[in-house]
Amino acid sequence: MGRHLKQTDLAQLRTNEQAKVNIELQSAYEAIAALHKTVEVLQKEVQTLKGGDK
């Protein structure tokens, strides 16, 4: 192999990196979804405090 990576090694590296990125993206998506839900709850609470129903 020497200093050159085989094509299969490059494919494996890409696969490993993609898996890491997918996990990070999933975590980010879950955090965004949780924040979105929190914002919805807070918006309803603000409407209630203002005396109106939305």
C-alpha positions in Angstrom: 0.0 0.0 0.0 2.8 2.4 0.8 1.8 6.1 0.8 -1.2 5.6 -1.4 -4.6 4.7 -0.1 -6.5 2.0 -1.9 -9.9 2.9 -3.4 -11.6 0.7 -0.8 -9.7 2.5 2.0 -11.0 5.8 0.7 -14.5 4.5 0.5 -14.3 3.2 4.0 -13.1 6.5 5.3 -15.9 8.3 3.5 -18.4 5.9 5.0 -17.1 6.4 8.5 -17.1 10.2 8.1 -20.7 10.1 6.7 -21.9 8.1 9.7 -20.4 10.7 12.1 -22.0 13.5 10.2 -25.4 11.8 10.1 -25.2 11.3 13.9 -24.4 15.0 14.4 -27.2 16.0 12.0 -29.7 13.8 13.8 -28.7 15.4 17.1 -29.0 18.9 15.7 -32.4 18.1 14.2 -33.7 16.7 17.5 -32.4 19.9 19.3 -34.1 22.1 16.7 -37.4 20.1 17.0 -37.3 20.5 20.8 -36.7 24.3 20.5 -39.5 24.6 18.1 -41.9 22.9 20.5 -40.7 25.1 23.3 -41.3 28.2 21.1 -44.8 27.0 20.4 -45.6 26.5 24.1 -44.2 29.9 24.9 -46.2 31.6 22.2 -49.4 30.1 23.5 -48.4 31.2 27.0 -47.8 34.8 25.8 -51.2 34.8 24.0 -52.9 33.7 27.2 -51.1 36.3 29.3 -52.2 39.0 26.7 -55.8 37.8 27.3 -56.4 36.4 23.8 -56.7 32.9 22.5 -54.8 31.9 19.4 
